[in-house]
């Protein structure tokens, strides 16, 4: 059995973190050119519209590709690790996709999911994931994440990311890491992967 402790290697989230970091840099340039509160609001909407849509579409395509690869690999079960930022969107959507194949010839059990600062919102329809999970979703989050608290929220019409406020689901274990993590990318500085073998 695989036991994961502390923060986990970001893996797929590296691309997501780079996208959001690029958005922050892009924001500062664009918003600095616009004057007044209305200009700031329009600049923020302009910022999140195009890059965010592209990033989310890529994350969704990545989910579909990973689901197909995993289902063709003849695995009985998987542990999904590496969900930082938009990688968290990929991992949680991947768990949902794999849960949708439960009871079919393409079934692959999801033993556990580990997310760090995930850029995805609450969704009550996701409860079906819990039925196909052998373990739980570990969601590492903190309330001072400017990228998720401001940029994500602006892009999503005021919705909050689970990497900012926690995941409200029966299958989730939330870990508030506000004391250890000071910025959206600081998960990388707190990575620890431990493995315990039974038997």
C-alpha positions as CSV (number, residue, x, y, z in Angstrom):
1,X,0.0,0.0,0.0
2,X,1.2,3.5,-0.8
3,X,1.0,6.0,2.0
4,X,1.6,9.7,1.1
5,X,2.4,12.3,3.7
6,X,3.1,16.0,3.8
7,X,3.0,17.7,0.4
8,X,3.4,15.7,-2.7
9,X,5.4,16.2,-5.9
10,X,3.5,18.6,-8.2
11,X,4.0,16.6,-11.4
12,X,1.2,17.6,-13.8
13,X,0.7,20.9,-11.9
14,X,4.0,22.4,-13.2
15,X,2.3,23.4,-16.4
16,X,-0.7,24.7,-14.6
17,X,1.5,26.8,-12.2
18,X,3.4,28.2,-15.1
19,X,0.2,29.2,-16.9
20,X,-1.1,31.0,-13.8
21,X,2.3,32.6,-13.2
22,X,2.2,33.9,-16.7
23,X,-1.2,35.3,-16.1
24,X,0.0,37.2,-13.1
25,X,2.8,38.8,-15.1
26,X,0.5,39.6,-18.0
27,X,-2.0,41.1,-15.6
28,X,0.5,43.6,-14.1
29,X,1.4,44.9,-17.5
30,X,-2.1,45.2,-18.9
31,X,-3.7,46.6,-15.7
32,X,-1.0,49.2,-15.3
33,X,-2.0,50.7,-18.7
34,X,-5.6,51.1,-17.7
35,X,-6.7,53.9,-15.4
36,X,-9.3,54.1,-12.7
37,X,-11.5,51.4,-11.1
38,X,-13.5,50.7,-14.3
39,X,-10.2,50.3,-16.2
40,X,-9.0,47.9,-13.5
41,X,-12.2,45.8,-13.7
42,X,-12.1,45.7,-17.5
43,X,-8.4,44.8,-17.5
44,X,-9.0,42.0,-15.1
45,X,-11.8,40.6,-17.2
46,X,-9.6,40.9,-20.3
47,X,-6.8,39.2,-18.5
48,X,-8.7,36.1,-17.4
49,X,-10.9,35.7,-20.5
50,X,-8.4,34.5,-23.1
51,X,-5.5,32.9,-21.2
52,X,-7.8,31.3,-18.7
53,X,-10.1,29.8,-21.3
54,X,-7.1,28.3,-23.2
55,X,-5.6,26.9,-20.0
56,X,-8.9,25.3,-18.8
57,X,-9.5,23.8,-22.3
58,X,-5.9,22.3,-22.3
59,X,-6.5,20.9,-18.8
60,X,-9.7,19.3,-19.9
61,X,-8.0,17.8,-23.0
62,X,-5.2,16.5,-20.8
63,X,-7.8,14.8,-18.5
64,X,-9.4,13.0,-21.5
65,X,-6.0,11.9,-22.8
66,X,-4.8,10.6,-19.4
67,X,-8.1,8.7,-18.9
68,X,-7.7,7.0,-22.2
69,X,-4.1,6.1,-21.4
70,X,-4.9,4.7,-18.0
71,X,-7.8,2.7,-19.2
72,X,-5.7,1.1,-22.0
73,X,-2.9,0.3,-19.5
74,X,-4.6,-2.7,-17.9
75,X,-4.2,-1.3,-14.4
76,X,-6.6,-2.4,-11.7
77,X,-6.1,0.8,-9.6
78,X,-4.3,4.1,-9.5
79,X,-3.2,6.8,-7.0
80,X,-3.5,10.2,-8.6
81,X,-0.7,12.5,-7.4
82,X,0.5,15.7,-8.7
83,X,-2.5,17.9,-8.8
84,X,-1.1,21.4,-8.2
85,X,-3.1,24.4,-9.5
86,X,-4.5,23.5,-12.9
87,X,-3.0,20.1,-12.4
88,X,-5.5,19.7,-9.6
89,X,-8.3,20.4,-12.1
90,X,-6.8,17.6,-14.2
91,X,-6.5,15.1,-11.3
92,X,-10.0,15.7,-9.9
93,X,-11.6,15.6,-13.3
94,X,-9.6,12.4,-14.1
95,X,-10.9,10.8,-10.9
96,X,-14.5,11.8,-12.0
97,X,-13.9,10.3,-15.5
98,X,-12.5,7.1,-14.1
99,X,-15.4,6.9,-11.6
100,X,-17.8,7.1,-14.6
101,X,-16.3,3.9,-16.0
102,X,-16.9,1.9,-12.8
103,X,-18.5,-1.5,-13.5
104,X,-17.4,-1.5,-17.1
105,X,-14.5,-3.3,-18.9
106,X,-12.6,0.0,-18.7
107,X,-12.9,0.2,-14.9
108,X,-9.8,1.4,-13.0
109,X,-10.2,2.0,-9.3
110,X,-9.0,5.3,-7.8
111,X,-7.3,4.5,-4.5
112,X,-6.6,8.1,-3.6
113,X,-6.2,11.6,-5.1
114,X,-3.8,14.3,-3.8
115,X,-4.4,17.9,-4.7
116,X,-2.4,21.0,-3.8
117,X,-3.8,24.5,-4.4
118,X,-6.3,23.0,-7.0
119,X,-7.8,25.5,-9.5
120,X,-11.2,24.0,-9.7
121,X,-14.5,24.9,-8.0
122,X,-17.0,23.1,-5.9
123,X,-19.4,20.8,-7.8
124,X,-22.2,18.9,-6.1
125,X,-22.5,16.5,-9.1
126,X,-19.0,15.3,-8.3
127,X,-20.3,13.2,-5.4
128,X,-20.4,10.2,-7.7
129,X,-16.6,10.2,-7.5
130,X,-16.8,9.0,-3.9
131,X,-18.7,5.9,-4.9
132,X,-15.8,4.8,-7.1
133,X,-13.0,5.7,-4.7
134,X,-11.3,3.1,-2.6
135,X,-9.6,5.9,-0.6
136,X,-10.2,9.6,-0.3
137,X,-9.3,12.9,-2.0
138,X,-6.7,14.8,0.0
139,X,-7.1,18.5,-0.7
140,X,-4.3,20.8,0.5
141,X,-5.5,24.4,0.6
142,X,-4.8,27.8,2.1
143,X,-6.9,31.0,2.5
144,X,-4.2,33.5,1.5
145,X,-3.6,32.2,-2.0
146,X,-3.8,35.4,-4.1
147,X,-3.8,33.5,-7.4
148,X,-6.8,31.4,-6.5
149,X,-8.4,34.0,-4.2
150,X,-8.4,36.8,-6.8
151,X,-7.5,35.7,-10.3
152,X,-9.4,32.4,-10.2
153,X,-12.4,34.1,-8.5
154,X,-12.4,36.9,-11.1
155,X,-12.2,34.4,-14.0
156,X,-15.0,32.2,-12.6
157,X,-17.5,34.9,-11.8
158,X,-16.8,35.0,-8.1
159,X,-16.6,31.3,-7.5
160,X,-13.9,30.0,-5.1
161,X,-11.4,27.3,-5.9
162,X,-11.1,24.3,-3.6
163,X,-7.4,25.1,-3.3
164,X,-8.5,28.3,-1.6
165,X,-11.5,27.3,0.6
166,X,-11.4,23.5,0.8
167,X,-13.4,20.7,-0.9
168,X,-16.9,20.2,0.4
169,X,-17.5,16.5,-0.3
170,X,-18.1,13.4,1.7
171,X,-15.0,11.7,0.2
172,X,-12.6,14.7,0.9
173,X,-10.1,15.2,3.6
174,X,-9.1,18.9,3.7
175,X,-5.7,19.9,4.9
176,X,-5.4,23.6,5.7
177,X,-1.7,24.4,5.2
178,X,-2.0,28.2,5.7
179,X,0.8,28.1,8.3
180,X,3.3,26.4,6.0
181,X,2.4,27.7,2.5
182,X,2.7,31.4,1.9
183,X,2.1,31.7,-1.9
184,X,0.5,29.7,-4.7
185,X,3.9,28.3,-5.8
186,X,5.1,27.6,-2.3
187,X,3.8,24.1,-2.3
188,X,6.9,23.2,-4.3
189,X,9.1,24.2,-1.3
190,X,7.1,21.9,1.0
191,X,7.2,18.7,-1.1
192,X,7.6,15.5,0.8
193,X,6.8,12.1,-0.5
194,X,6.9,9.1,1.8
195,X,6.2,5.5,1.0
196,X,5.2,2.8,3.4
197,X,5.0,-0.8,2.3
198,X,2.8,-3.3,3.9
199,X,3.6,-6.9,4.3
